[in-house]
Amino acid sequence: MYNSFKNMLSAQMERFGISRATILLFVVFLTLCIAFILIVFIRADRNSDRNISAMLESDACVELASTVVTLRADMDAYYGGAKEQNQEYWEDLCHKLLNARDNWVRECNSGVESDDFYPALRRRYETGLASEIMQELSLAMQAGEQAIAENDYKEALRQYSIAHRMQLDINSRLPSAEQASAGRLASISKMLDKARYEPMLEDYRVLIAKADSSYDNEDYEQAKELYIEARTLLTQLSYRIPQSYLNAGILLSRIDRQMADCGAKIRKVEIDEIRNAAQVMANANDFTGASEQYARALDVQRSLARDFPNSNLASESNIRKLELERQNTLARPWTEAINEGMLKLNASLDERDYSTALNTISELMLKADHVKTTFPDADFLRDQSMERIAYLYSIRGELPVLHRGICGKLLPVGANHEGVMMMDREVSQFLFEKICANNPSLTRGDNLPVEGITLTEARQFAKRAEWISGRKTRLPSLEEFMAVAKGIDPLFARKSTWNSSTVPERNTRPCGSSPADSNGFHDILGNVSEWAEEYVSDTDASYGFCVGGSVRDNPIRISELPQERHEADERVRNNGFRLVMTNAQ
């Protein structure tokens, strides 16, 4: 049957010239038309429902809108002065207008205007209502503050509770009011917490105050016990007081630091007592007992560093200081023996008893080696005496010759310089090279004056010459040098000194080879100019003076007592020096 229908349809389509594509397009068009008709009917049905709903609601919405318009007109008339100004009437009118508008907006989804009249009216209205509440709130806050000042926390809690309730009421009922403030509510909450929790902390604060007072009075044992008690109480309170008010962690850390500091101070007191006992024993020459006491003190100091590593008293430097004090105390008999030996050495050198001097140097060297080995950190090792002993021991074979070369011919400077003696000639290259182990001179010769010397080198030589002589030795002051030079006759200065006229080749001559002046000094003028200090006590000055002239100067300049200022490290050609010595040892 299907095949018969199909054949008949095909025959009709061929008869009228209709293709299959045409049939398909017709079917699609018919389907779209049916869909469009259905959509139109559905939307018409919905609009009909809406129109019916709008007709049902229109009377109520119109009435609400009319009420709002009427109240708004009354408000405008009130503002325009058509009615007598009355605060109570205005508040009642605002209340009615705002309620009517809220109902209109809520019930009819209408009445929302673009201007800010109603929000501004609401703010003004709610601010006026809140102002009376704020007056009572302010009084409650003032009463709370007064109660806090009088430590009446119960009354403060009552007043702050009233203020908190009022502020909460404003924030919730009158949110548009100027007095509505989350910050003020938080501030009142903090004061409320203070009134509620401060009485609970009173005992803790009393304990802390007592502990701090004991600490300040250096009663560390009592302070530590009070800190422990305060810590226990604070731990209990931390379960009752919220962390937002009581940050117990910070307070506990502070107490722990104070407890540790008390423990360290207690150990420090013990260390000081042991040190004092050690010093008493050392003063009584009980050095064995003193050594044992210092060993105890060091053990306590190390335990302090181990148990209280964060304390200022636990530093490694405190252990080093204690060890240094121990070594200084125990080295004292040896240092006293060395000092006595130095006095003996100076006396033997003064008497030119070189055999005794050399034996004394050897004995001193043995004692110095013992101090270095046994007490390697002792302060005495940095004393100049140790440096002198090592130096004299290194030149002991030549000590007699060097001593005679320095102290052989000393002449008094003059009446105004009592006790000051000056070498009668310049320092020779032989002496300088033997004592300082170098020779900067251009023209070489053992008996020629050393020249080309800096002031710093001359000072170093004077220091070692003092070690060799056993007497206070230094460079002459400018005043001392001039005191000797001014007594020289100008004619003698021109004809009898080594200058460019008497030595045409301008080479230095041997020390002491020129005729002596009236005071017995050789070459005060001429040959080489000489270093002099401006101030005797200021041996660290950065400059000095080259005085007296040299073999390169003409006779007239020599007779005029020339002097030139030079820096301490400046190397000046044809410049040497001589020494002065005092009776002080």
C-alpha positions in Angstrom: 0.0 0.0 0.0 2.9 2.3 0.9 4.5 1.6 -2.4 1.2 2.4 -4.3 0.9 5.7 -2.5 4.5 6.6 -3.2 4.1 5.8 -6.8 0.9 7.9 -7.1 2.6 10.9 -5.3 5.6 10.7 -7.6 3.3 10.6 -10.7 1.4 13.7 -9.5 4.7 15.6 -8.8 5.9 14.8 -12.3 2.6 15.9 -13.8 2.7 19.3 -12.1 6.5 19.7 -12.3 7.0 19.9 -8.4 10.5 18.8 -7.0 11.2 17.3 -3.6 13.2 20.4 -2.5 10.1 22.5 -3.1 8.0 20.2 -0.9 10.6 20.4 1.9 10.7 24.2 1.9 6.9 24.3 2.1 6.9 22.0 5.2 9.5 24.2 7.0 7.6 27.4 6.2 4.4 25.8 7.6 6.1 24.8 10.8 7.5 28.3 11.5 4.0 29.9 11.0 2.4 27.5 13.5 5.2 28.3 16.1 4.7 32.1 15.6 1.0 31.8 16.2 1.6 29.8 19.4 4.0 32.4 20.8 1.6 35.3 20.1 -1.2 33.5 21.9 1.0 32.7 25.0 2.3 36.3 25.4 -1.2 37.7 25.0 -2.4 35.4 27.7 0.4 36.6 30.1 -0.2 40.3 29.4 -3.8 39.7 30.1 -2.8 38.2 33.5 -0.6 41.2 34.2 -3.2 43.7 33.3 -5.6 42.0 35.6 -3.0 42.1 38.4 -2.3 45.8 37.8 -6.0 46.6 37.8 -6.3 44.8 41.2 -3.4 46.7 42.7 -3.8 50.1 41.2 -6.3 51.4 43.7 -4.0 50.7 46.8 -0.9 52.0 45.0 -2.7 55.1 43.9 -3.9 55.7 47.5 -0.3 55.2 48.9 1.1 57.5 46.2 -1.5 60.1 47.1 -0.7 59.9 50.8 3.0 60.4 50.0 2.3 63.4 47.8 0.0 65.0 50.4 2.5 64.5 53.2 5.3 65.9 51.0 3.2 68.9 50.3 2.7 69.4 54.1 6.4 69.1 54.5 7.1 71.7 51.8 4.5 74.0 53.4 6.1 73.5 56.8 9.5 74.4 55.4 8.0 77.4 53.7 6.8 78.8 57.0 3.1 78.3 56.3 2.8 76.7 59.7 4.3 77.6 63.0 7.7 75.9 63.6 7.1 73.0 65.9 9.7 70.3 66.5 7.2 67.7 67.7 5.0 68.4 64.7 8.0 68.2 62.4 9.1 64.8 63.8 5.6 63.4 63.6 5.3 64.6 60.0 8.7 63.2 59.1 7.7 59.9 60.7 4.5 59.7 58.7 6.1 60.7 55.4 9.0 58.3 55.6 6.7 55.4 56.7 4.2 56.2 53.8 7.0 56.3 51.3 8.5 53.1 52.6 5.1 51.3 52.3 4.7 52.7 48.8 8.1 51.4 47.7 7.6 48.1 49.4 4.0 47.3 48.3 4.0 48.7 44.8 7.7 48.6 43.8 7.3 52.3 43.0 8.0 55.7 44.4 11.8 55.5 44.1 12.9 58.9 43.0 16.3 59.9 41.6 16.8 63.0 43.9 18.2 62.7 47.4 15.4 64.4 49.3 14.2 61.4 51.1 17.7 60.0 52.1 18.7 63.5 53.4 15.3 63.8 55.2 15.9 60.4 56.8 19.4 61.4 58.0 18.1 64.7 59.5 15.2 63.0 61.1 17.2 60.1 62.6 20.0 62.5 63.7 17.4 64.5 65.6 16.1 61.4 67.3 19.6 60.2 68.1 20.7 63.5 69.6 18.7 63.0 72.8 20.1 59.5 73.1 23.6 60.8 72.6 23.2 63.2 75.5 22.5 60.4 77.9 25.3 58.3 76.3 27.8 61.1 76.8 26.8 61.4 80.5 27.2 57.7 80.9 30.6 57.8 79.4 31.7 60.6 81.6 30.4 58.8 84.7 32.3 55.7 83.5 35.6 57.6 83.1 35.1 59.1 86.6 34.5 55.7 88.1 37.6 54.3 86.4 39.7 57.2 87.8 38.4 56.3 91.3 39.0 52.5 90.7 35.3 51.9 91.1 35.1 49.3 88.3 31.7 48.1 89.3 30.1 51.5 88.7 32.2 51.9 85.5 30.9 48.6 84.2 27.3 49.8 84.8 27.8 53.1 83.1 29.7 51.7 80.1 27.0 49.0 79.7 24.4 51.8 79.5 26.5 53.6 76.9 27.1 50.5 74.9 23.4 49.6 74.8 22.5 53.2 73.7 25.1 53.2 70.9 23.9 49.8 69.8 20.3 51.1 69.7 21.4 54.1 67.5 23.3 51.9 65.1 20.4 49.4 64.7 17.3 51.7 64.8 18.8 54.9 63.3 21.5 53.8 60.9 21.3 57.0 58.9 22.0 59.3 61.9 25.2 61.1 62.2 25.7 59.5 65.6 25.6 56.0 64.2 29.2 54.8 64.4 30.8 51.4 64.4 34.1 53.0 65.6 32.4 54.6 68.6 30.8 51.3 69.5 34.2 49.5 69.3 35.7 52.2 71.6 32.9 51.8 74.1 33.4 48.0 73.9 37.1 48.4 74.8 36.2 50.6 77.8 33.6 48.0 78.8 36.2 45.3 78.6 38.5 47.4 80.8 35.9 47.9 83.4 35.1 44.2 83.3 38.6 42.7 83.3 40.8 45.2 85.1 39.7 44.1 88.6 40.7 40.6 87.6 44.2 41.8 86.7 44.8 43.9 89.8 46.5 41.1 91.8 48.8 40.4 88.8 49.8 44.0 88.4 50.6 44.3 92.2 52.9 41.2 91.9 54.6 42.6 88.8 55.2 46.0 90.6 56.7 44.2 93.6 58.9 42.1 91.4 60.2 45.1 89.4 60.9 46.9 92.7 62.9 44.0 94.0 64.8 43.8 90.8 65.6 47.5 90.9 66.8 47.1 94.5 69.0 44.2 93.3 67.2 41.7 95.4 67.2 39.2 92.5 66.1 36.1 94.6 62.9 37.8 95.8 62.3 39.3 92.3 62.5 35.8 90.8 60.0 34.3 93.2 57.6 37.1 92.6 57.9 36.8 88.8 57.2 33.1 89.1 54.0 33.8 91.2 52.9 36.5 88.7 53.5 34.1 85.8 51.3 31.4 87.4 48.5 33.9 88.0 48.7 35.3 84.5 48.4 31.8 83.0 45.2 31.2 85.0 43.8 34.6 83.9 44.5 33.9 80.3 41.6 31.3 80.4 39.1 33.8 81.7 40.1 37.0 79.8 39.8 37.0 76.0 43.0 37.5 74.0 41.5 40.6 72.4 41.9 42.4 75.7 44.8 40.5 77.3 47.7 39.4 75.0 49.0 37.0 77.5 51.7 35.7 75.2 53.6 39.0 75.2 53.3 39.4 78.9 54.5 35.9 79.6 57.5 36.5 77.3 58.4 39.6 79.2 58.1 37.7 82.6 60.3 34.9 81.2 63.0 37.4 80.1 62.9 39.0 83.6 63.1 35.6 85.3 66.1 34.7 83.1 67.7 38.0 83.8 67.2 37.5 87.6 68.8 34.0 87.3 71.8 35.5 85.4 72.1 38.3 88.0 72.1 35.8 90.8 74.9 33.9 89.2 76.8 37.2 88.6 76.5 38.0 92.3 78.0 34.6 93.1 80.8 35.2 90.6 81.6 38.6 92.1 81.8 37.0 95.6 84.2 34.4 94.3 86.3 37.0 92.5 86.6 39.1 95.7 87.7 36.0 97.6 90.3 35.2 95.0 91.7 38.8 95.2 91.9 38.6 98.9 93.9 35.4 98.6 96.2 36.8 96.0 96.9 39.9 98.2 97.9 37.4 100.9 100.2 35.7 98.4 98.0 32.6 98.4 98.1 32.2 94.7 97.2 28.6 94.7 93.9 29.4 96.6 93.3 32.3 94.3 93.7 30.1 91.2 91.2 27.6 92.6 88.7 30.4 93.3 89.1 31.8 89.7 88.5 28.3 88.4 85.2 28.2 90.3 84.2 31.6 89.0 84.9 30.5 85.5 82.7 27.4 86.0 79.8 29.6 87.2 80.2 32.0 84.3 80.1 29.2 81.8 77.0 27.8 83.5 75.4 31.2 83.3 76.1 31.3 79.5 74.7 27.8 79.1 71.5 28.3 81.2 70.8 32.0 80.2 72.1 32.3 76.7 70.0 35.4 75.9 71.3 37.4 78.9 73.8 40.3 78.4 75.9 38.6 81.1 76.2 35.4 79.0 78.5 36.9 76.4 81.8 35.2 75.6 83.6 38.4 76.4 82.7 38.0 80.1 84.4 34.7 80.1 87.5 36.2 78.5 87.5 39.1 81.0 87.4 36.7 83.9 90.2 34.6 82.4 92.2 37.7 81.8 91.7 38.9 85.4 92.8 35.4 86.6 95.9 35.5 84.6 96.7 39.1 85.6 96.3 38.2 89.3 98.4 35.0 89.1 101.1 36.7 87.0 101.5 39.4 89.6 104.4 37.9 91.6 106.2 37.4 88.3 105.5 40.9 87.1 106.7 42.3 90.4 109.8 40.3 90.2 110.4 41.5 86.6 109.9 45.1 87.7 112.4 44.6 90.5 114.8 43.1 88.0 114.4 46.1 85.8 115.4 48.4 88.6 118.5 46.3 89.3 119.3 46.4 85.5 119.1 50.2 85.4 121.3 50.5 88.5 124.0 48.2 87.0 123.9 50.1 83.7 124.3 53.4 85.5 127.3 52.0 87.3 128.5 50.4 84.1 128.6 47.0 85.7 128.0 45.2 82.5 128.5 41.7 83.9 125.7 42.1 86.4 123.6 43.8 83.7 124.0 40.9 81.3 123.2 38.3 84.0 120.1 40.3 85.0 118.9 40.5 81.4 119.2 36.7 81.1 117.2 36.2 84.3 114.6 38.7 83.1 114.3 36.8 79.8 113.6 33.5 81.7 110.9 35.2 83.7 109.4 36.9 80.7 109.2 33.5 78.8 107.5 32.0 81.8 104.9 34.7 81.9 104.3 34.3 78.1 103.9 30.6 78.4 101.8 30.4 81.6 99.8 33.6 81.2 99.5 34.2 77.5 96.7 36.8 77.8 98.1 38.8 80.7 98.1 42.6 80.3 101.8 42.7 81.4 102.8 41.0 78.1 101.8 44.3 76.4 103.9 46.3 78.8 107.0 48.1 77.3 109.1 46.2 79.9 108.6 42.9 77.9 109.6 44.6 74.7 112.7 46.1 76.3 113.8 42.7 77.8 113.4 41.0 74.4 115.4 43.8 72.7 118.2 43.9 75.2 118.5 40.1 75.1 118.8 40.2 71.3 121.8 42.7 71.5 123.3 41.5 74.8 126.6 40.7 73.1 127.1 44.4 72.0 125.4 46.0 75.0 128.6 47.4 76.6 129.8 49.0 73.4 126.4 50.6 72.6 125.9 51.8 76.2 129.3 53.5 76.1 128.5 55.0 72.7 125.3 56.6 74.0 126.4 57.6 77.5 130.1 58.1 76.9 130.2 61.8 76.6 127.3 63.8 78.0 127.5 67.5 78.8 125.0 69.7 80.7 122.7 71.8 78.6 122.8 74.8 80.8 121.7 76.4 84.1 118.1 76.8 83.0 117.9 73.1 82.2 119.1 71.4 85.4 119.5 67.7 85.2 119.4 67.6 81.4 122.5 66.2 79.6 123.2 66.3 75.9 125.5 64.1 73.7 128.6 66.1 72.7 128.3 64.9 69.1 125.8 63.6 66.6 124.7 59.9 66.6 127.0 58.0 64.3 126.1 55.6 61.6 127.7 52.8 63.7 125.3 53.4 66.6 122.2 53.9 64.5 122.8 50.7 62.4 123.6 48.6 65.5 120.5 49.8 67.4 117.9 50.1 64.6 119.4 47.6 62.1 119.3 50.0 59.1 121.2 52.9 57.7 119.5 55.4 55.3 122.7 57.6 54.9 123.9 58.4 51.4 127.6 58.9 52.4 128.6 55.8 54.3 131.0 55.5 57.2 130.8 54.1 60.7 132.0 57.3 62.3 130.1 59.6 60.0 126.9 61.1 61.4 123.8 59.2 60.3 121.8 61.5 57.9 118.7 61.5 55.9 116.8 60.5 59.1 113.0 61.1 59.6 111.8 62.4 62.9 109.9 59.1 63.4 113.1 57.1 63.0 114.9 59.4 65.4 112.2 58.9 68.0 112.5 55.1 67.6 116.2 55.3 68.2 115.7 57.4 71.3 113.3 54.8 72.7 115.8 52.0 72.2 118.6 54.2 73.5 116.6 54.6 76.7 116.3 50.8 77.0 120.1 50.5 76.7 121.0 53.4 79.0 118.5 52.8 81.7 117.8 56.5 81.9 115.1 58.8 80.4 116.3 59.5 76.8 114.8 61.6 74.1 115.4 64.1 71.4 116.3 67.7 72.5 113.6 70.3 72.6 114.0 73.3 70.3 114.6 75.4 73.4 117.3 73.1 74.7 119.1 73.0 71.4 119.0 76.8 71.1 120.2 77.3 74.6 123.5 75.5 73.6 123.7 77.0 70.1 123.2 80.7 71.1 126.4 80.6 73.2 128.5 80.0 70.2 130.6 82.9 68.9 129.5 83.9 65.3 133.1 84.1 64.2 133.7 80.6 65.5 130.5 79.4 63.8 131.8 80.6 60.4 135.4 79.4 60.6 135.4 76.4 62.9 132.2 74.5 61.8 131.8 72.2 58.8 130.0 74.3 56.2 130.2 75.0 52.5 133.3 77.2 53.0 135.3 74.8 55.2 134.2 71.7 53.3 134.1 72.7 49.6 133.1 69.1 48.5 130.2 69.3 50.9 130.6 65.8 52.3 129.8 65.1 55.9 132.8 64.8 58.3 133.2 62.3 61.1 131.4 62.9 64.4 133.3 65.1 66.8 136.0 66.0 64.2 135.3 69.8 64.3 136.7 71.9 67.1 134.6 71.9 70.2 132.7 75.2 71.1 133.2 76.9 74.4 130.8 74.5 76.1 132.6 71.4 74.7 130.0 70.4 72.1 131.0 69.3 68.5 129.0 70.1 65.4 126.1 71.9 67.2 126.2 74.0 64.0 127.2 72.6 60.6 128.0 69.1 59.4 124.4 67.8 59.5 121.3 69.7 60.7 119.6 68.1 63.6 116.1 67.2 64.7 114.6 69.0 67.7 111.1 68.8 69.2 109.0 71.9 69.9 107.6 70.4 73.1 109.4 67.8 75.2 106.1 66.2 76.4 104.5 66.1 72.9 106.6 63.3 71.4 103.8 62.3 69.1 103.7 65.6 67.3 103.4 65.3 63.5 106.3 67.7 62.9 109.7 68.8 64.2 112.5 71.3 63.4 115.8 70.8 61.6 118.2 73.2 63.3 121.9 74.2 63.2 122.5 74.0 59.4 124.6 71.4 57.5 127.8 71.1 55.5 125.8 72.4 52.5 125.0 75.8 54.1 127.2 78.9 53.8 129.0 80.3 56.9 126.7 83.3 57.2 123.6 81.1 57.3 125.3 78.8 59.8 126.0 81.8 62.2 122.3 82.8 62.0 121.2 79.5 63.7 118.9 78.3 60.9 115.8 76.3 61.7 113.3 74.7 59.4 109.9 73.0 60.1 109.5 69.5 58.6 106.9 66.7 58.8 107.7 63.8 61.1 108.0 61.3 58.2 109.8 63.6 55.9 113.3 62.4 54.9 115.6 65.4 54.8 119.1 65.2 53.2 122.0 66.0 55.5 119.8 65.9 58.5 120.8 63.9 61.6 120.2 64.1 65.4 121.7 63.8 68.9 120.1 62.8 72.2 119.5 64.3 75.6 119.3 62.3 78.8 117.9 63.1 82.3 118.8 61.6 85.6 115.4 60.0 85.9 115.3 56.2 85.5 
